Amino acid sequence: MPGSLRLPFPWFTLRCKLGGCHSSTHPLFPLSAFASVSEPATSSNANPRHVAIIMDGNGRWARERGLPRIEGHRQGVENVRRIVGIARELGLPYVTLYAFSVENWRRPAEEVGALMILLEIFLERYTRELEENEVRLRVIGRPDQLPDRARACLDRALARTAHFTERTIVLALNYGSRQETLDATRAYAEAVRTGRENPAELDWPRFTRYLSTGDLPDPDLIIRTSGESRLSNFLLLQAAYAEMYFSPVYWPDFDRAHLVEAIEVYKRRERRFGQTGEQVRPPAPEAVLHQ
């Protein structure tokens, strides 16, 4: 069970190897602005409001350099901090990060333990920074199944930032879209059983209330690094109209130029949401003059 994870060497030793035993900073996840939930725009001329990132390639980055996979994850953490500032500079309202999937428990215990410790390091060292920047921390998935220490750190950070509304960061922790769908379906069925819902009134907006992303807008742009071209059980329902961008760059090397390129590609795309191009494009200047 995840809560009873045992590492093959002392926990404190691993914490020192990954995050150091001093005040140097190793954040795991970036900060971003928060905006109100509304329907997505039909034009991609503006920056995306919600960018979701599958941060992939840490292990391969390390292997190609003859380093242990844990070092790849640590470098991935370092890169997250760089992307934090870039996302704020670019004015991206929402950023969701696929940090740990339900399938990731299948990895070696040592690697899983290292990822949990990196999460703890981030939460212990950066909750104050979240507060100073008025960032609300959100989590999607099943965080109750995380190891006790990581879960306690997460609960404290969530409580201390819950009142902020201007900025947010969403962590997908122990997350899987199929599991999320099953959980939402069970919750809706229970609501029907107890008379709180009427199946005849079910529509998509109503059902989304039961998803863990119920208070968040759907992603406009999903980025996956490392050259893989799949969603890996990430936001499958919410991604129905998202634009996809697959970068060949491993996450530790994904920098400002790569993020800007992804956004520029997004802005050149026409988002129609089932309509025709003529319907979503603004009228030509001469057409407006003759109206």
Backbone as JSON, one array per atom type, in Angstrom:
{
  "sequence": "MPGSLRLPFPWFTLRCKLGGCHSSTHPLFPLSAFASVSEPATSSNANPRHVAIIMDGNGRWARERGLPRIEGHRQGVENVRRIVGIARELGLPYVTLYAFSVENWRRPAEEVGALMILLEIFLERYTRELEENEVRLRVIGRPDQLPDRARACLDRALARTAHFTERTIVLALNYGSRQETLDATRAYAEAVRTGRENPAELDWPRFTRYLSTGDLPDPDLIIRTSGESRLSNFLLLQAAYAEMYFSPVYWPDFDRAHLVEAIEVYKRRERRFGQTGEQVRPPAPEAVLHQ",
  "N": [[0.85, -1.2, 0.0], [0.45, 2.32, -0.69], [0.62, 4.05, 1.54], [2.23, 2.68, 3.29], [4.81, 2.69, 2.41], [8.17, 1.61, 2.16], [11.46, 2.62, 2.17], [14.59, 1.68, 0.62], [16.82, 2.72, 1.86], [17.88, 4.99, 4.46], [15.38, 7.45, 5.16], [16.03, 10.15, 5.75], [18.59, 10.32, 4.66], [18.05, 10.09, 1.92], [16.52, 12.39, 1.55], [18.47, 14.34, 1.94], [20.14, 13.82, -0.22], [18.46, 14.43, -2.35], [17.23, 16.98, -1.89], [18.95, 18.38, -0.37], [20.25, 19.35, 2.88], [19.81, 21.84, 3.84], [18.86, 25.29, 3.39], [18.56, 25.67, 0.67], [16.69, 25.89, -2.39], [14.32, 23.71, -3.9], [11.89, 23.57, -5.75], [8.94, 21.73, -6.61], [6.73, 22.14, -8.2], [5.22, 24.55, -10.48], [4.05, 28.03, -10.12], [1.06, 29.85, -10.94], [-1.21, 32.19, -12.51], [-4.62, 32.85, -11.46], [-7.89, 32.57, -12.71], [-11.35, 33.4, -13.34], [-13.85, 30.85, -13.86], [-15.1, 30.08, -17.05], [-16.75, 29.72, -20.25], [-14.71, 28.39, -22.93], [-12.84, 30.44, -25.2], [-13.55, 31.04, -28.72], [-11.57, 31.73, -30.39], [-8.08, 31.52, -31.03], [-6.36, 33.61, -30.83], [-5.5, 34.92, -28.59], [-3.49, 34.33, -25.61], [-3.56, 31.03, -24.19], [-5.93, 30.26, -21.63], [-5.83, 28.21, -19.83], [-3.31, 26.03, -19.32], [-2.19, 22.79, -19.52], [0.24, 20.5, -18.46], [2.12, 17.69, -19.28], [4.69, 16.51, -17.74], [7.29, 15.08, -18.93], [10.02, 12.73, -19.41], [12.14, 12.88, -17.63], [13.56, 10.64, -16.61], [14.75, 9.53, -18.93], [16.31, 11.68, -19.71], [18.2, 11.66, -17.65], [19.35, 9.1, -17.99], [20.62, 9.27, -20.5], [22.72, 10.83, -19.81], [24.19, 9.34, -18.15], [23.37, 9.29, -15.5], [21.63, 8.64, -12.37], [18.11, 7.84, -12.29], [16.76, 9.27, -10.32], [18.17, 11.65, -10.13], [17.44, 12.78, -12.53], [14.75, 13.36, -12.0], [15.11, 15.26, -9.98], [16.36, 17.32, -11.39], [14.29, 17.86, -13.11], [12.53, 19.02, -11.3], [13.97, 21.34, -10.7], [13.74, 22.62, -13.16], [11.06, 23.17, -13.23], [10.79, 25.36, -11.55], [11.92, 27.35, -13.11], [10.1, 27.47, -15.21], [7.94, 28.38, -13.84], [8.28, 31.19, -13.36], [8.32, 32.05, -16.0], [5.77, 31.35, -16.92], [4.23, 33.09, -15.37], [5.17, 35.55, -16.33], [4.21, 35.43, -18.92], [1.55, 35.58, -18.47], [-0.24, 33.42, -18.03], [-3.25, 32.14, -17.07], [-4.13, 29.67, -15.78], [-2.37, 26.79, -14.77], [-1.97, 23.4, -14.98], [-0.41, 20.55, -13.63], [0.81, 17.4, -14.41], [1.76, 15.48, -12.07], [2.0, 13.02, -10.66], [0.86, 9.91, -11.47], [-1.84, 7.48, -11.19], [-0.88, 5.14, -12.18], [1.82, 5.33, -11.72], [2.57, 4.18, -9.33], [3.49, 1.7, -9.9], [6.15, 1.82, -10.42], [9.65, 1.35, -9.46], [10.13, 0.98, -5.91], [12.04, 2.65, -4.71], [12.22, 4.81, -6.49], [9.58, 5.78, -6.44], [9.46, 6.54, -3.75], [11.37, 8.6, -3.78], [10.09, 10.49, -5.39], [7.9, 11.13, -3.78], [9.23, 12.33, -1.66], [10.36, 14.54, -2.89], [8.02, 15.92, -3.39], [7.27, 16.5, -0.73], [9.41, 18.17, 0.0], [8.99, 20.38, -1.66], [6.46, 21.28, -0.69], [7.02, 21.79, 2.02], [8.94, 23.81, 1.87], [7.88, 25.77, 0.22], [5.29, 26.57, 0.73], [5.0, 28.92, 2.18], [5.9, 30.74, 0.26], [3.9, 30.42, -1.63], [1.81, 31.56, -0.2], [2.74, 34.21, 0.09], [2.66, 35.05, -2.53], [0.0, 34.93, -2.95], [-1.25, 32.59, -3.89], [-3.45, 30.06, -4.62], [-3.49, 26.72, -3.76], [-4.4, 23.83, -5.47], [-5.59, 20.48, -5.79], [-5.94, 17.57, -7.77], [-7.2, 14.28, -8.14], [-6.41, 11.4, -6.15], [-5.42, 12.18, -3.39], [-5.57, 11.24, -0.81], [-4.48, 8.74, -0.71], [-1.78, 9.0, -0.68], [1.51, 8.67, 0.86], [1.71, 9.01, 4.46], [3.23, 11.25, 5.49], [3.66, 12.91, 3.24], [1.02, 13.42, 2.59], [0.18, 14.83, 4.84], [1.75, 17.15, 4.67], [0.73, 18.17, 2.3], [-1.96, 18.63, 3.0], [-1.67, 20.69, 4.88], [-0.63, 22.75, 3.27], [-2.74, 23.12, 1.47], [-4.75, 24.03, 3.19], [-3.66, 26.42, 4.14], [-3.6, 28.04, 1.9], [-6.12, 28.17, 0.88], [-7.91, 30.32, 0.84], [-7.2, 32.1, -1.12], [-7.86, 33.67, -4.27], [-6.98, 34.84, -6.6], [-4.81, 33.67, -7.9], [-3.62, 30.45, -8.91], [-2.53, 27.03, -8.57], [-2.58, 23.85, -9.91], [-2.25, 20.59, -8.95], [-1.9, 17.43, -10.26], [-2.14, 14.67, -8.6], [-1.55, 11.36, -7.78], [-3.33, 10.73, -9.77], [-5.72, 9.77, -12.24], [-7.48, 9.76, -15.23], [-9.47, 7.92, -15.97], [-10.07, 6.72, -13.52], [-10.97, 8.98, -12.19], [-13.32, 9.46, -13.62], [-14.83, 7.19, -12.97], [-15.09, 7.62, -10.21], [-16.56, 10.0, -10.22], [-18.9, 9.14, -11.46], [-19.87, 7.29, -9.61], [-20.36, 9.03, -7.47], [-22.32, 10.66, -8.59], [-24.34, 8.76, -9.05], [-24.95, 8.06, -6.41], [-26.0, 10.5, -5.6], [-28.29, 10.55, -7.13], [-29.6, 8.33, -6.03], [-30.2, 9.23, -3.47], [-31.96, 11.21, -3.99], [-31.05, 13.75, -4.65], [-30.35, 14.36, -7.2], [-31.76, 14.37, -10.49], [-32.0, 12.05, -12.97], [-33.13, 12.64, -15.46], [-32.49, 15.25, -15.87], [-29.85, 15.36, -16.36], [-26.94, 16.69, -17.74], [-23.95, 17.72, -19.52], [-22.65, 20.0, -18.18], [-23.77, 19.68, -15.6], [-22.82, 17.16, -14.83], [-20.09, 17.62, -14.75], [-19.69, 18.8, -12.28], [-19.16, 16.79, -10.56], [-16.7, 15.87, -11.17], [-13.18, 15.98, -10.34], [-12.17, 18.31, -11.23], [-14.14, 20.17, -11.16], [-14.45, 22.92, -10.49], [-12.82, 24.21, -12.23], [-11.73, 25.59, -15.39], [-11.86, 23.9, -18.57], [-8.85, 22.58, -20.05], [-7.12, 24.62, -22.38], [-4.83, 24.24, -23.83], [-2.74, 21.49, -24.11], [0.35, 20.32, -23.23], [2.88, 18.05, -23.94], [5.99, 16.82, -23.05], [9.13, 15.36, -24.19], [8.76, 13.89, -26.54], [6.83, 11.92, -26.72], [3.55, 10.96, -27.81], [0.9, 10.93, -26.58], [-1.85, 10.93, -24.22], [-1.84, 9.59, -21.82], [-3.78, 8.88, -19.82], [-4.64, 11.33, -18.78], [-6.67, 13.94, -17.95], [-8.79, 13.2, -19.73], [-11.55, 13.55, -20.34], [-11.84, 16.31, -19.98], [-10.18, 17.26, -21.93], [-11.46, 17.37, -24.34], [-11.79, 19.42, -26.28], [-9.31, 20.52, -26.32], [-6.25, 21.93, -27.53], [-3.45, 20.16, -28.76], [-0.01, 19.81, -28.06], [3.03, 18.46, -28.82], [6.16, 18.14, -27.66], [9.53, 17.42, -28.58], [11.44, 17.69, -26.68], [13.06, 16.81, -23.65], [11.7, 17.08, -20.32], [13.47, 18.35, -18.31], [14.97, 20.04, -19.94], [13.18, 21.71, -21.15], [12.43, 24.9, -21.98], [12.05, 28.53, -21.84], [11.87, 29.32, -24.57], [10.79, 27.04, -25.75], [8.29, 26.84, -24.47], [7.1, 29.25, -25.27], [7.04, 28.78, -28.01], [5.17, 26.67, -28.12], [2.88, 28.02, -27.27], [2.63, 29.93, -29.29], [2.11, 28.29, -31.49], [-0.35, 27.3, -30.68], [-1.84, 29.7, -30.75], [-2.01, 30.15, -33.44], [-3.8, 28.34, -34.32], [-7.17, 27.48, -35.22], [-9.94, 27.46, -33.28], [-12.85, 25.76, -33.27], [-14.97, 24.36, -32.06], [-17.0, 22.61, -33.01], [-18.3, 24.26, -34.81], [-18.29, 26.07, -37.98], [-15.44, 27.45, -39.72], [-16.06, 29.97, -40.71], [-18.04, 30.8, -39.0], [-16.81, 31.24, -36.54], [-14.8, 33.05, -37.0], [-13.91, 36.52, -36.79], [-15.83, 39.09, -38.41], [-14.79, 40.39, -41.59], [-13.23, 43.63, -42.05], [-14.42, 45.16, -44.17], [-16.9, 43.94, -44.37], [-18.09, 44.62, -41.98], [-18.36, 47.36, -42.33], [-20.38, 47.45, -44.22], [-22.63, 46.63, -42.93]],
  "CA": [[0.0, 0.0, 0.0], [1.27, 3.54, -0.76], [0.84, 4.65, 2.84], [3.2, 1.93, 4.06], [6.02, 2.6, 1.59], [9.43, 1.52, 2.86], [12.57, 2.91, 1.28], [15.7, 0.76, 0.84], [17.85, 3.34, 2.66], [17.22, 5.93, 5.38], [14.61, 8.54, 4.57], [16.76, 11.41, 5.85], [19.7, 10.29, 3.7], [17.51, 10.37, 0.6], [16.13, 13.8, 1.52], [19.68, 15.13, 1.77], [20.63, 13.63, -1.58], [17.57, 15.05, -3.32], [16.92, 18.37, -1.66], [19.91, 19.02, 0.51], [19.85, 19.47, 4.28], [19.92, 23.25, 4.18], [17.71, 26.08, 2.94], [18.5, 25.85, -0.78], [15.33, 25.62, -2.81], [14.09, 22.76, -4.97], [10.44, 23.47, -5.89], [8.49, 20.65, -7.48], [5.67, 22.54, -9.13], [5.19, 25.99, -10.73], [2.94, 28.87, -9.73], [0.44, 30.49, -12.09], [-2.32, 33.06, -12.15], [-5.92, 32.22, -11.32], [-8.94, 33.36, -13.34], [-12.67, 32.83, -13.14], [-14.22, 29.8, -14.8], [-16.08, 30.45, -18.06], [-16.62, 28.93, -21.47], [-13.51, 28.72, -23.68], [-13.0, 31.33, -26.35], [-13.52, 30.34, -29.99], [-10.4, 32.17, -31.13], [-6.81, 31.25, -30.37], [-5.47, 34.74, -31.0], [-4.97, 35.28, -27.28], [-2.85, 33.24, -24.9], [-4.49, 30.1, -23.55], [-6.23, 30.54, -20.23], [-5.48, 27.03, -19.03], [-2.31, 25.16, -19.93], [-1.9, 21.58, -18.75], [1.54, 20.0, -18.91], [2.59, 16.36, -18.92], [6.13, 16.73, -17.6], [7.81, 13.74, -19.22], [11.37, 12.61, -19.94], [13.18, 13.03, -16.61], [14.39, 9.44, -16.54], [15.57, 9.41, -20.14], [17.3, 12.75, -19.63], [19.27, 11.2, -16.76], [20.03, 7.94, -18.56], [21.5, 9.7, -21.58], [23.88, 11.5, -19.21], [24.83, 8.42, -17.23], [22.98, 9.65, -14.15], [20.48, 7.89, -11.86], [16.8, 8.43, -12.61], [16.4, 10.23, -9.27], [18.75, 12.94, -10.49], [16.58, 13.33, -13.58], [13.57, 13.97, -11.37], [15.53, 16.47, -9.28], [16.56, 18.35, -12.41], [12.95, 18.24, -13.55], [12.03, 19.93, -10.28], [14.64, 22.62, -10.89], [13.2, 23.28, -14.34], [9.72, 23.66, -12.91], [10.89, 26.73, -11.01], [12.17, 28.28, -14.23], [8.86, 27.62, -15.96], [7.04, 29.18, -13.0], [8.42, 32.61, -13.67], [7.96, 32.27, -17.4], [4.31, 31.3, -17.02], [3.71, 34.34, -14.82], [5.49, 36.63, -17.26], [3.34, 35.3, -20.09], [0.18, 35.81, -18.06], [-1.08, 32.23, -18.18], [-4.11, 32.11, -15.89], [-4.15, 28.38, -15.11], [-1.43, 25.74, -15.17], [-2.14, 22.13, -14.28], [0.77, 19.73, -13.83], [0.67, 15.97, -14.16], [2.91, 15.23, -11.22], [2.11, 11.61, -10.28], [-0.34, 9.22, -11.94], [-2.19, 6.26, -10.47], [-0.03, 4.07, -12.7], [3.21, 5.5, -11.29], [2.87, 3.33, -8.19], [4.12, 0.47, -10.4], [7.59, 2.03, -10.57], [10.42, 0.85, -8.31], [9.82, 1.65, -4.64], [13.01, 3.72, -4.47], [11.85, 5.97, -7.3], [8.34, 6.32, -5.89], [9.81, 7.23, -2.52], [12.05, 9.85, -4.11], [9.09, 11.43, -5.88], [7.13, 11.59, -2.63], [10.07, 13.23, -0.87], [10.42, 15.8, -3.63], [6.76, 16.6, -3.11], [7.37, 17.04, 0.62], [10.36, 19.29, -0.01], [8.3, 21.53, -2.24], [5.41, 21.77, 0.18], [7.6, 22.32, 3.24], [9.73, 25.01, 1.63], [7.28, 26.77, -0.65], [3.96, 27.0, 1.12], [5.08, 30.34, 2.52], [5.99, 31.49, -0.99], [2.55, 30.41, -2.19], [1.03, 32.55, 0.54], [3.23, 35.55, -0.23], [2.21, 35.38, -3.89], [-1.45, 34.77, -2.95], [-1.53, 31.48, -4.8], [-4.26, 28.97, -4.06], [-3.08, 25.38, -4.19], [-5.49, 22.87, -5.74], [-5.11, 19.14, -6.13], [-6.91, 16.66, -8.36], [-6.75, 12.91, -8.0], [-6.72, 10.75, -4.89], [-4.3, 12.47, -2.5], [-5.72, 10.51, 0.44], [-3.71, 7.51, -0.79], [-0.36, 9.3, -0.6], [2.1, 8.36, 2.17], [1.21, 9.88, 5.52], [3.96, 12.51, 5.61], [3.36, 13.73, 2.07], [-0.38, 13.85, 2.69], [0.09, 15.86, 5.88], [2.32, 18.38, 4.09], [-0.22, 18.66, 1.31], [-3.14, 19.16, 3.7], [-1.32, 21.99, 5.47], [-0.51, 23.73, 2.19], [-4.08, 23.39, 0.95], [-5.48, 24.83, 4.17], [-3.06, 27.75, 4.27], [-3.78, 28.83, 0.67], [-7.48, 27.95, 0.37], [-8.69, 31.55, 0.74], [-6.76, 32.94, -2.24], [-8.69, 33.52, -5.47], [-6.4, 35.5, -7.77], [-3.84, 32.82, -8.56], [-3.77, 29.06, -8.51], [-1.72, 25.97, -9.14], [-3.3, 22.59, -9.8], [-1.39, 19.42, -8.99], [-2.53, 16.14, -10.49], [-1.39, 13.77, -7.72], [-2.26, 10.08, -7.74], [-4.46, 11.06, -10.67], [-5.96, 9.05, -13.48], [-8.75, 10.24, -15.74], [-10.47, 6.86, -15.91], [-10.49, 6.61, -12.13], [-11.76, 10.17, -11.9], [-14.63, 9.26, -14.23], [-15.55, 6.22, -12.14], [-15.42, 8.27, -8.94], [-17.63, 10.96, -10.48], [-20.11, 8.38, -11.76], [-20.36, 6.76, -8.33], [-20.9, 10.14, -6.69], [-23.59, 11.07, -9.2], [-25.33, 7.71, -8.79], [-25.37, 8.21, -5.02], [-26.87, 11.67, -5.54], [-29.58, 10.12, -7.68], [-30.22, 7.42, -5.07], [-30.69, 9.99, -2.32], [-32.92, 12.21, -4.44], [-30.45, 15.06, -4.88], [-30.23, 14.55, -8.65], [-32.76, 13.75, -11.34], [-31.31, 11.63, -14.19], [-33.7, 13.28, -16.64], [-31.9, 16.58, -16.0], [-28.4, 15.24, -16.49], [-26.24, 17.19, -18.92], [-22.51, 17.77, -19.25], [-22.29, 20.92, -17.09], [-24.15, 19.13, -14.32], [-21.94, 16.04, -14.5], [-18.74, 18.1, -14.43], [-19.61, 19.14, -10.87], [-18.71, 15.61, -9.83], [-15.3, 15.64, -11.49], [-12.29, 16.69, -9.42], [-11.88, 19.61, -11.86], [-15.44, 20.83, -11.31], [-14.38, 24.38, -10.36], [-11.76, 24.68, -13.11], [-12.07, 25.53, -16.81], [-11.16, 22.87, -19.33], [-7.59, 23.08, -20.6], [-7.08, 25.09, -23.76], [-3.62, 23.7, -24.45], [-2.05, 20.43, -23.37], [1.72, 20.14, -23.7], [3.62, 16.89, -23.43], [7.4, 16.85, -23.42], [9.9, 14.11, -24.37], [8.55, 13.25, -27.83], [5.7, 11.0, -26.69], [2.35, 11.57, -28.4], [-0.29, 10.34, -25.97], [-2.31, 11.65, -23.03], [-1.51, 8.79, -20.64], [-4.83, 8.89, -18.79], [-4.61, 12.67, -18.21], [-7.74, 14.89, -18.33], [-9.37, 12.7, -20.99], [-12.84, 14.21, -20.59], [-11.64, 17.76, -20.04], [-9.37, 17.58, -23.11], [-12.27, 17.14, -25.54], [-11.53, 20.46, -27.28], [-7.99, 21.11, -26.09], [-5.22, 21.82, -28.56], [-2.34, 19.34, -28.29], [1.33, 20.17, -28.54], [3.98, 17.45, -28.38], [7.53, 18.63, -27.82], [10.53, 16.36, -28.5], [12.42, 18.05, -25.65], [12.84, 16.26, -22.31], [11.24, 18.12, -19.41], [14.51, 19.19, -17.69], [15.51, 20.99, -20.92], [12.08, 22.49, -21.7], [12.71, 26.24, -21.49], [11.15, 29.61, -22.26], [11.67, 29.29, -26.02], [9.9, 25.93, -26.07], [6.95, 27.18, -24.02], [6.6, 30.3, -26.15], [6.72, 28.14, -29.29], [3.92, 25.94, -27.96], [1.79, 29.0, -27.21], [2.49, 30.53, -30.62], [1.43, 27.29, -32.31], [-1.74, 27.33, -30.22], [-2.5, 30.94, -31.2], [-2.23, 30.08, -34.89], [-4.86, 27.37, -34.6], [-8.54, 27.98, -35.17], [-10.74, 26.6, -32.41], [-14.2, 25.9, -33.81], [-15.94, 23.77, -31.16], [-18.1, 22.06, -33.76], [-18.83, 25.22, -35.79], [-17.45, 26.26, -39.16], [-14.48, 28.53, -39.59], [-16.71, 31.25, -40.98], [-18.85, 31.18, -37.85], [-16.01, 31.67, -35.39], [-13.89, 34.14, -37.36], [-14.52, 37.85, -36.75], [-16.12, 39.57, -39.76], [-13.78, 41.24, -42.23], [-13.54, 45.05, -41.89], [-15.36, 45.65, -45.17], [-18.22, 43.4, -44.06], [-18.62, 45.4, -40.88], [-18.75, 48.65, -42.85], [-21.61, 47.37, -45.02], [-23.75, 46.17, -42.12]],
  "C": [[0.88, 1.25, 0.0], [1.59, 4.1, 0.61], [1.88, 3.93, 3.68], [4.5, 1.74, 3.3], [7.26, 2.55, 2.45], [10.56, 1.71, 1.86], [13.74, 2.0, 1.61], [16.86, 1.39, 1.59], [17.21, 4.46, 3.45], [16.57, 7.1, 4.68], [15.39, 9.85, 4.62], [17.91, 11.46, 4.86], [19.21, 10.64, 2.31], [17.11, 11.83, 0.48], [17.36, 14.67, 1.31], [20.21, 15.01, 0.36], [19.79, 14.39, -2.59], [17.46, 16.56, -3.12], [17.93, 19.1, -0.82], [19.38, 19.13, 1.92], [19.99, 20.9, 4.75], [18.78, 23.98, 3.51], [17.69, 26.32, 1.45], [17.18, 25.33, -1.29], [15.27, 24.66, -3.98], [12.59, 22.6, -5.15], [10.07, 22.35, -6.85], [7.51, 21.12, -8.53], [5.65, 24.05, -9.3], [3.96, 26.69, -10.2], [2.36, 29.51, -10.99], [-0.71, 31.35, -11.62], [-3.62, 32.28, -12.13], [-6.96, 33.13, -11.96], [-10.27, 32.67, -13.13], [-13.0, 31.82, -14.23], [-15.28, 30.34, -15.77], [-15.88, 29.58, -19.28], [-15.37, 29.34, -22.23], [-13.81, 29.64, -24.85], [-12.92, 30.53, -27.64], [-12.33, 30.76, -30.83], [-9.14, 31.88, -30.33], [-5.84, 32.42, -30.49], [-4.83, 35.17, -29.69], [-4.25, 34.08, -26.68], [-3.89, 32.28, -24.35], [-4.72, 30.49, -22.1], [-5.76, 29.41, -19.33], [-4.52, 26.16, -19.82], [-2.07, 23.98, -18.99], [-0.64, 20.94, -19.33], [1.78, 18.59, -18.37], [4.11, 16.44, -18.93], [6.85, 15.39, -17.74], [9.26, 13.81, -19.68], [12.47, 12.75, -18.92], [14.13, 11.84, -16.59], [15.29, 9.28, -17.74], [16.65, 10.49, -20.2], [18.49, 12.29, -18.79], [20.05, 10.04, -17.39], [21.0, 8.34, -19.65], [22.74, 10.41, -21.07], [24.6, 10.61, -18.2], [24.52, 8.7, -15.77], [21.82, 8.77, -13.67], [19.18, 8.61, -12.17], [16.39, 9.48, -11.58], [16.96, 11.61, -9.59], [17.96, 13.59, -11.62], [15.35, 13.99, -13.0], [13.95, 15.26, -10.63], [15.75, 17.62, -10.25], [15.23, 18.8, -13.0], [12.31, 19.22, -12.59], [12.65, 21.32, -10.46], [14.05, 23.36, -12.09], [11.8, 23.82, -14.1], [9.79, 25.09, -12.4], [11.14, 27.74, -12.13], [10.87, 28.53, -15.0], [7.84, 28.44, -15.18], [7.09, 30.64, -13.39], [8.0, 32.94, -15.09], [6.44, 32.29, -17.57], [3.69, 32.58, -16.48], [3.96, 35.5, -15.75], [4.57, 36.61, -18.47], [1.87, 35.48, -19.75], [-0.74, 34.63, -18.25], [-1.95, 32.06, -16.94], [-4.1, 30.79, -15.12], [-3.04, 27.49, -15.66], [-1.7, 24.51, -14.32], [-0.98, 21.22, -14.64], [0.49, 18.27, -13.47], [1.89, 15.52, -13.39], [3.11, 13.75, -10.88], [0.79, 10.92, -10.63], [-0.64, 7.99, -11.08], [-1.34, 5.08, -10.94], [1.41, 4.16, -12.2], [3.57, 4.69, -10.05], [3.58, 2.05, -8.62], [5.63, 0.62, -10.55], [8.33, 1.49, -9.36], [10.16, 1.67, -7.05], [10.77, 2.8, -4.36], [12.64, 4.98, -5.24], [10.57, 6.61, -6.8], [8.62, 7.1, -4.61], [10.49, 8.56, -2.78], [11.06, 10.9, -4.59], [8.24, 11.99, -4.73], [7.94, 12.59, -1.79], [10.25, 14.57, -1.58], [9.14, 16.6, -3.43], [6.79, 17.24, -1.72], [8.27, 18.26, 0.66], [9.7, 20.54, -0.57], [7.3, 22.12, -1.26], [5.98, 22.39, 1.46], [8.29, 23.66, 3.02], [8.98, 26.12, 0.91], [5.85, 27.13, -0.32], [3.95, 28.47, 1.48], [5.16, 31.19, 1.26], [4.64, 31.52, -1.7], [1.69, 31.47, -1.52], [1.45, 33.96, 0.17], [2.77, 36.0, -1.61], [0.7, 35.22, -4.07], [-1.88, 33.73, -3.98], [-2.33, 30.42, -4.06], [-3.77, 27.64, -4.62], [-4.31, 24.51, -4.33], [-4.87, 21.53, -6.07], [-6.25, 18.36, -6.75], [-6.33, 15.26, -8.28], [-7.21, 12.32, -6.68], [-5.56, 10.97, -3.9], [-4.38, 11.72, -1.17], [-4.92, 9.21, 0.45], [-2.2, 7.75, -0.83], [0.19, 8.85, 0.75], [1.73, 9.42, 3.2], [1.91, 11.23, 5.57], [3.67, 13.44, 4.45], [1.94, 14.26, 2.14], [-0.53, 14.95, 3.73], [0.64, 17.19, 5.38], [1.35, 19.0, 3.1], [-1.43, 19.29, 1.97], [-2.85, 20.53, 4.3], [-1.25, 23.07, 4.4], [-1.87, 24.1, 1.62], [-4.84, 24.3, 1.9], [-4.96, 26.26, 4.22], [-3.28, 28.62, 3.03], [-5.22, 28.81, 0.16], [-8.25, 29.24, 0.12], [-8.26, 32.44, -0.43], [-7.6, 32.65, -3.48], [-8.05, 34.08, -6.73], [-5.45, 34.61, -8.56], [-4.02, 31.39, -8.07], [-2.71, 28.18, -9.14], [-2.48, 24.67, -8.89], [-2.32, 21.43, -9.96], [-2.23, 18.18, -9.22], [-1.68, 15.09, -9.78], [-2.19, 12.49, -7.51], [-3.53, 10.2, -8.58], [-4.51, 10.12, -11.85], [-7.35, 9.42, -13.97], [-9.83, 9.16, -15.7], [-10.98, 6.68, -14.49], [-11.34, 7.79, -11.73], [-13.18, 10.01, -12.43], [-15.46, 8.28, -13.42], [-15.98, 6.85, -10.82], [-16.59, 9.24, -9.13], [-18.95, 10.25, -10.75], [-20.72, 7.81, -10.49], [-21.01, 7.87, -7.51], [-22.24, 10.61, -7.26], [-24.67, 10.04, -8.93], [-25.84, 7.78, -7.36], [-26.3, 9.41, -4.86], [-28.25, 11.36, -6.1], [-30.32, 9.26, -6.67], [-30.85, 8.16, -3.9], [-31.63, 11.13, -2.72], [-32.37, 13.59, -4.68], [-30.26, 15.37, -6.36], [-31.35, 13.8, -9.36], [-32.09, 13.34, -12.65], [-31.85, 12.29, -15.46], [-33.1, 14.66, -16.89], [-30.4, 16.55, -16.22], [-27.92, 15.82, -17.82], [-24.77, 17.31, -18.55], [-22.15, 18.76, -18.15], [-22.64, 20.37, -15.72], [-23.2, 18.01, -13.9], [-20.54, 16.52, -14.11], [-18.59, 18.5, -12.97], [-19.05, 17.99, -10.04], [-17.28, 15.21, -10.19], [-14.42, 16.42, -10.52], [-11.89, 18.05, -9.96], [-13.13, 20.48, -11.95], [-15.41, 22.34, -11.22], [-13.32, 24.99, -11.27], [-12.23, 24.67, -14.56], [-11.32, 24.39, -17.48], [-9.84, 23.43, -19.87], [-7.75, 23.52, -22.05], [-5.94, 24.43, -24.52], [-3.02, 22.64, -23.53], [-0.69, 20.21, -24.03], [2.26, 18.86, -23.1], [5.05, 16.97, -23.94], [7.91, 15.44, -23.67], [9.63, 13.37, -25.67], [7.43, 12.22, -27.86], [4.44, 11.71, -27.16], [1.09, 10.88, -27.88], [-0.61, 11.12, -24.7], [-2.06, 10.88, -21.74], [-2.5, 8.98, -19.5], [-4.91, 10.24, -18.07], [-5.73, 13.52, -18.78], [-8.44, 14.47, -19.62], [-10.7, 13.37, -21.32], [-12.68, 15.7, -20.79], [-10.9, 18.18, -21.3], [-10.15, 17.48, -24.41], [-11.98, 18.15, -26.64], [-10.19, 21.14, -27.05], [-7.12, 20.96, -27.33], [-4.03, 21.06, -27.96], [-1.03, 19.83, -28.88], [2.32, 19.18, -27.94], [5.4, 17.92, -28.71], [8.51, 17.46, -27.73], [11.52, 16.55, -27.35], [12.07, 17.38, -24.32], [12.51, 17.39, -21.35], [12.37, 18.93, -18.78], [15.08, 20.25, -18.64], [14.43, 21.88, -21.54], [12.17, 23.9, -21.12], [11.72, 27.26, -22.04], [10.85, 29.53, -23.77], [10.69, 28.18, -26.41], [8.46, 26.22, -25.65], [6.32, 28.24, -24.92], [6.22, 29.71, -27.51], [5.4, 27.4, -29.21], [2.73, 26.9, -27.95], [1.56, 29.64, -28.56], [1.79, 29.57, -31.58], [-0.06, 27.27, -31.95], [-2.48, 28.55, -30.79], [-2.76, 30.95, -32.7], [-3.35, 29.11, -35.26], [-6.23, 28.01, -34.47], [-9.39, 27.0, -34.38], [-12.21, 26.81, -32.76], [-15.29, 25.3, -32.93], [-17.2, 23.29, -31.9], [-18.71, 22.99, -34.8], [-17.91, 25.27, -37.01], [-16.46, 27.39, -38.89], [-15.11, 29.89, -39.78], [-17.51, 31.73, -39.76], [-18.0, 31.77, -36.72], [-15.06, 32.81, -35.71], [-14.61, 35.48, -37.25], [-14.78, 38.32, -38.19], [-15.01, 40.46, -40.29], [-14.19, 42.7, -42.1], [-14.55, 45.58, -42.89], [-16.76, 45.16, -44.93], [-18.87, 44.19, -42.95], [-19.11, 46.75, -41.39], [-20.07, 48.6, -43.59], [-22.8, 46.88, -44.22], [-24.68, 47.32, -41.77]]
}
